[in-house]
Amino acid sequence: MSEQLKVGISDYKIAQAPNELVTIGLGSCVGIALYAPKSKVGALSHIMLPDSATFSDTSNWAKFADLALPAIVKELKDKTNETALLAKIAGGASMFSFSQQASSLQIGRRNIEAVTTVLNSLGIPIISEHVGGQMGRSMFVDLQTFDVRIRMVNREEFIV
């Protein structure tokens, strides 16, 4: 029997098929689904900020793309002995309108860029994404197939 494991903000979980990983309410945050296809083990991370450089307290490292992704990838590779991981990402919306579009206020866009940069540096291809826009979303990761369902308010659910 499968279990649905919920991933909160600034959190991550690793699980194996037939379980499902879920994160709700990705606004400017980015959800990163990582997958080891041979063992059907995956991780889901809900990052909140692009990098930890300007923070003195990084004890909640799962909050930051630059700290979370390398650590989660290492844990997933150690657990599965697989090196060829796959990624799917969602989120990074621009949830608020600002009269001045300063890049420091564009957290969603900065999160997408940071996640993409870190995954590229780790040699992990992003095989599918649903990012940007102005609407939040939720992610449901099927660890049997690596189908990722995206749900948005008043929209039909779809698979990426």
C-alpha contacts under 8 A as a table, 3 or more apart, distances in Angstrom:
res1	aa1	res2	aa2	distance
1	M	18	P	7.46
2	S	17	A	7.64
2	S	18	P	5.18
2	S	19	N	4.62
2	S	20	E	7.23
3	E	18	P	7.59
3	E	19	N	4.86
3	E	20	E	6.29
4	Q	19	N	5.94
4	Q	20	E	4.78
4	Q	21	L	5.87
4	Q	22	V	6.86
5	L	13	K	7.64
5	L	19	N	7.41
5	L	20	E	6.16
5	L	21	L	4.92
5	L	22	V	6.06
6	K	21	L	6.08
6	K	22	V	4.86
6	K	23	T	5.82
7	V	11	D	5.88
7	V	12	Y	5.65
7	V	13	K	6.33
7	V	21	L	7.09
7	V	22	V	5.90
7	V	23	T	4.95
7	V	24	I	7.79
7	V	44	L	7.09
7	V	45	S	7.15
7	V	46	H	6.90
8	G	11	D	5.24
8	G	12	Y	7.30
8	G	23	T	6.30
8	G	24	I	7.52
8	G	46	H	6.69
9	I	46	H	5.37
9	I	47	I	6.70
9	I	48	M	6.82
9	I	63	K	7.49
10	S	45	S	7.49
10	S	46	H	5.44
10	S	47	I	5.19
10	S	48	M	5.92
10	S	60	N	7.41
10	S	61	W	7.96
10	S	62	A	5.12
10	S	63	K	4.04
10	S	64	F	7.59
11	D	45	S	5.98
11	D	46	H	5.67
11	D	47	I	7.19
11	D	62	A	5.51
11	D	63	K	6.86
12	Y	43	A	6.91
12	Y	44	L	5.42
12	Y	45	S	4.22
12	Y	46	H	6.29
12	Y	62	A	6.96
13	K	21	L	7.54
13	K	43	A	5.53
13	K	44	L	5.63
13	K	45	S	6.82
14	I	41	V	7.18
14	I	42	G	5.62
14	I	43	A	4.21
14	I	44	L	6.67
14	I	76	L	7.36
15	A	19	N	6.67
15	A	20	E	7.80
15	A	21	L	7.48
15	A	41	V	5.73
15	A	42	G	5.67
15	A	43	A	6.43
15	A	143	L	7.85
16	Q	19	N	5.91
16	Q	39	S	7.77
16	Q	40	K	5.86
16	Q	41	V	4.21
16	Q	42	G	6.24
16	Q	143	L	6.28
17	A	20	E	7.25
17	A	40	K	5.65
17	A	41	V	6.34
17	A	142	D	7.53
17	A	143	L	4.61
17	A	144	Q	4.87
18	P	142	D	7.44
18	P	143	L	5.94
18	P	144	Q	5.40
19	N	142	D	6.91
19	N	143	L	6.04
19	N	144	Q	7.61
20	E	140	F	6.78
20	E	141	V	5.43
20	E	142	D	4.90
20	E	143	L	5.83
21	L	43	A	7.62
21	L	44	L	6.44
21	L	140	F	5.90
21	L	141	V	5.03
21	L	142	D	6.92
21	L	143	L	7.62
22	V	44	L	7.62
22	V	138	S	7.52
22	V	139	M	5.64
22	V	140	F	4.57
22	V	141	V	6.24
23	T	26	L	7.43
23	T	31	G	7.37
23	T	44	L	7.87
23	T	46	H	7.05
23	T	138	S	5.77
23	T	139	M	5.38
23	T	140	F	6.78
24	I	137	R	6.99
24	I	138	S	4.39
24	I	139	M	6.51
25	G	136	G	6.03
25	G	137	R	5.63
25	G	138	S	5.38
26	L	29	C	5.19
26	L	30	V	6.28
26	L	31	G	6.94
26	L	46	H	7.76
26	L	90	A	7.77
26	L	91	G	5.35
26	L	92	G	7.34
26	L	93	A	7.87
26	L	136	G	5.28
26	L	137	R	5.14
26	L	138	S	5.88
27	G	30	V	7.64
27	G	91	G	6.04
27	G	92	G	6.18
27	G	93	A	5.34
27	G	94	S	7.42
27	G	95	M	6.36
27	G	108	G	7.52
27	G	135	M	6.79
27	G	136	G	4.30
27	G	137	R	6.66
28	S	48	M	7.40
28	S	91	G	6.22
28	S	92	G	4.17
28	S	93	A	4.61
28	S	94	S	6.01
28	S	95	M	6.51
28	S	107	I	6.06
28	S	108	G	4.02
28	S	109	R	7.75
28	S	111	N	7.41
28	S	136	G	7.57
29	C	46	H	6.68
29	C	47	I	5.65
29	C	48	M	4.68
29	C	49	L	7.09
29	C	91	G	5.88
29	C	92	G	5.29
29	C	93	A	7.51
29	C	107	I	7.93
29	C	108	G	6.26
29	C	111	N	6.79
30	V	46	H	5.85
30	V	47	I	5.50
30	V	48	M	6.82
30	V	89	I	6.83
30	V	90	A	5.69
30	V	91	G	4.51
30	V	92	G	5.21
30	V	108	G	7.55
30	V	111	N	6.47
30	V	112	I	6.74
30	V	115	V	7.89
31	G	44	L	6.78
31	G	45	S	5.55
31	G	46	H	4.58
31	G	47	I	6.43
31	G	89	I	5.58
31	G	90	A	5.28
31	G	91	G	6.17
31	G	139	M	7.29
32	I	43	A	7.90
32	I	44	L	5.58
32	I	45	S	5.15
32	I	46	H	6.62
32	I	47	I	7.91
32	I	87	A	6.74
32	I	88	K	6.00
32	I	89	I	4.64
32	I	90	A	6.82
33	A	42	G	6.98
33	A	43	A	5.71
33	A	44	L	4.55
33	A	45	S	6.64
33	A	87	A	5.46
33	A	88	K	5.16
33	A	89	I	6.18
33	A	141	V	7.12
34	L	42	G	5.38
34	L	43	A	5.05
34	L	44	L	6.36
34	L	73	V	7.84
34	L	85	L	6.61
34	L	86	L	5.63
34	L	87	A	4.57
34	L	88	K	6.76
35	Y	40	K	6.93
35	Y	41	V	6.00
35	Y	42	G	4.27
35	Y	43	A	6.51
35	Y	85	L	5.47
35	Y	86	L	5.14
35	Y	87	A	6.37
35	Y	143	L	7.80
35	Y	146	F	7.14
36	A	39	S	5.95
36	A	40	K	5.66
36	A	41	V	5.35
36	A	42	G	6.04
36	A	76	L	7.73
36	A	77	K	7.97
36	A	80	T	7.15
36	A	82	E	6.36
36	A	83	T	7.94
36	A	84	A	6.94
36	A	85	L	5.03
36	A	86	L	6.77
37	P	40	K	4.92
37	P	41	V	7.02
37	P	85	L	7.19
37	P	86	L	7.76
38	K	82	E	7.69
39	S	80	T	6.55
40	K	143	L	5.91
40	K	144	Q	6.11
40	K	145	T	7.97
41	V	76	L	7.84
41	V	80	T	7.30
41	V	143	L	6.50
42	G	76	L	7.40
42	G	143	L	6.28
43	A	72	I	7.54
43	A	76	L	7.25
44	L	141	V	7.87
45	S	62	A	7.58
45	S	68	A	7.81
45	S	69	L	7.95
46	H	62	A	7.82
46	H	63	K	7.47
47	I	50	P	7.75
47	I	62	A	6.54
47	I	63	K	4.94
47	I	64	F	5.77
47	I	65	A	5.98
47	I	68	A	7.62
47	I	111	N	7.98
48	M	63	K	5.18
48	M	64	F	6.23
48	M	65	A	7.70
48	M	111	N	7.53
49	L	52	S	7.64
49	L	63	K	6.13
49	L	64	F	4.93
49	L	65	A	6.39
49	L	107	I	7.19
49	L	111	N	6.08
50	P	64	F	5.60
50	P	65	A	5.03
50	P	66	D	6.64
50	P	107	I	7.65
50	P	110	R	6.09
50	P	111	N	4.61
50	P	112	I	7.92
50	P	113	E	7.92
50	P	114	A	5.27
50	P	115	V	7.21
51	D	54	T	7.83
51	D	64	F	5.18
51	D	65	A	5.73
51	D	66	D	5.15
51	D	67	L	7.41
51	D	114	A	7.34
52	S	55	F	5.46
52	S	58	T	6.70
52	S	64	F	5.89
52	S	66	D	6.81
52	S	67	L	7.28
55	F	58	T	6.51
57	D	60	N	7.75
58	T	61	W	5.30
60	N	63	K	5.97
61	W	64	F	5.81
61	W	67	L	5.65
61	W	68	A	5.79
62	A	65	A	7.49
62	A	67	L	6.75
62	A	68	A	4.54
63	K	67	L	7.97
63	K	68	A	6.83
64	F	67	L	5.48
64	F	68	A	5.71
65	A	68	A	5.27
65	A	69	L	5.80
65	A	111	N	7.37
65	A	114	A	6.37
65	A	115	V	5.81
65	A	118	V	7.38
66	D	69	L	6.34
66	D	70	P	7.20
66	D	114	A	7.20
66	D	115	V	7.69
66	D	118	V	6.53
67	L	70	P	6.14
67	L	71	A	6.54
68	A	71	A	5.38
68	A	72	I	6.00
69	L	72	I	5.17
69	L	73	V	5.92
69	L	115	V	7.91
69	L	118	V	7.10
69	L	119	L	7.48
70	P	73	V	5.17
70	P	74	K	6.13
70	P	118	V	7.74
70	P	122	L	7.42
71	A	74	K	5.18
71	A	75	E	6.27
72	I	75	E	5.05
72	I	76	L	6.06
73	V	76	L	5.08
73	V	77	K	6.05
74	K	77	K	5.17
74	K	78	D	6.01
75	E	78	D	5.09
75	E	79	K	6.06
76	L	79	K	5.12
76	L	80	T	6.16
77	K	80	T	5.26
77	K	81	N	5.21
77	K	82	E	5.36
77	K	83	T	6.04
78	D	81	N	5.47
78	D	82	E	7.79
82	E	85	L	7.12
84	A	124	I	7.33
85	L	124	I	5.95
85	L	125	P	7.70
86	L	124	I	5.85
86	L	125	P	5.72
86	L	126	I	6.48
86	L	127	I	6.80
87	A	124	I	6.61
87	A	125	P	6.03
87	A	126	I	4.65
87	A	127	I	6.03
87	A	128	S	7.34
88	K	126	I	5.40
88	K	127	I	5.83
88	K	128	S	4.91
88	K	129	E	5.51
88	K	148	V	7.68
88	K	160	V	7.84
89	I	126	I	7.21
89	I	128	S	6.70
89	I	129	E	4.78
89	I	130	H	6.49
89	I	131	V	7.23
90	A	129	E	5.58
90	A	130	H	4.67
90	A	131	V	4.96
90	A	137	R	7.76
90	A	139	M	7.31
91	G	108	G	7.42
91	G	112	I	7.83
91	G	130	H	6.65
91	G	131	V	4.79
91	G	132	G	6.26
91	G	136	G	6.78
91	G	137	R	6.45
92	G	107	I	7.41
92	G	108	G	3.73
92	G	109	R	5.80
92	G	110	R	7.95
92	G	111	N	6.14
92	G	112	I	5.75
92	G	131	V	5.55
92	G	132	G	5.05
92	G	133	G	7.78
93	A	108	G	5.04
93	A	109	R	7.21
93	A	131	V	6.62
93	A	132	G	4.32
93	A	133	G	5.05
93	A	134	Q	5.01
93	A	135	M	5.94
93	A	136	G	6.32
94	S	97	S	7.57
94	S	106	Q	6.71
94	S	107	I	7.44
94	S	108	G	5.53
94	S	109	R	7.29
94	S	132	G	6.59
94	S	133	G	6.14
94	S	134	Q	4.84
94	S	135	M	7.41
95	M	134	Q	5.16
95	M	135	M	6.43
95	M	136	G	7.46
96	F	134	Q	7.67
98	F	101	Q	5.90
98	F	105	L	7.99
101	Q	105	L	6.86
101	Q	106	Q	7.24
102	A	105	L	5.49
102	A	106	Q	6.88
103	S	106	Q	5.11
103	S	107	I	7.85
103	S	110	R	7.85
104	S	107	I	6.77
106	Q	109	R	5.53
106	Q	110	R	6.18
107	I	110	R	4.99
107	I	111	N	5.89
108	G	111	N	5.10
108	G	112	I	6.32
108	G	132	G	6.94
109	R	112	I	5.16
109	R	113	E	6.25
109	R	132	G	6.85
110	R	113	E	5.11
110	R	114	A	6.06
111	N	114	A	5.12
111	N	115	V	6.07
112	I	115	V	5.27
112	I	116	T	6.09
112	I	131	V	7.39
112	I	132	G	8.00
113	E	116	T	5.17
113	E	117	T	6.06
114	A	117	T	5.09
114	A	118	V	6.11
115	V	118	V	5.25
115	V	119	L	6.07
116	T	119	L	5.28
116	T	120	N	6.05
116	T	126	I	7.79
117	T	120	N	5.15
117	T	121	S	6.18
118	V	121	S	5.06
118	V	122	L	6.26
119	L	122	L	5.04
119	L	123	G	6.22
119	L	124	I	5.21
119	L	125	P	7.01
119	L	126	I	7.64
120	N	123	G	5.01
120	N	124	I	5.83
120	N	125	P	6.79
121	S	124	I	7.71
126	I	129	E	7.15
128	S	160	V	5.90
129	E	160	V	6.60
130	H	160	V	7.17
135	M	152	M	7.30
136	G	152	M	6.43
136	G	153	V	7.74
137	R	150	I	6.53
137	R	151	R	5.54
137	R	152	M	4.68
137	R	153	V	7.43
138	S	150	I	5.72
138	S	151	R	5.17
138	S	152	M	6.60
139	M	148	V	6.54
139	M	149	R	5.81
139	M	150	I	4.99
139	M	151	R	6.66
140	F	148	V	5.48
140	F	149	R	5.02
140	F	150	I	6.58
141	V	146	F	6.28
141	V	147	D	6.10
141	V	148	V	4.57
141	V	149	R	6.57
142	D	145	T	5.80
142	D	146	F	5.13
142	D	147	D	5.36
142	D	148	V	6.27
143	L	146	F	5.09
143	L	147	D	7.55
147	D	159	I	6.31
147	D	160	V	6.65
148	V	159	I	5.42
148	V	160	V	5.45
149	R	157	E	6.61
149	R	158	F	5.47
149	R	159	I	4.35
149	R	160	V	6.37
150	I	157	E	5.66
150	I	158	F	5.49
150	I	159	I	6.11
150	I	160	V	7.23
151	R	155	R	7.14
151	R	156	E	6.99
151	R	157	E	4.75
151	R	158	F	6.95
152	M	155	R	5.41
152	M	156	E	7.29
152	M	157	E	6.96
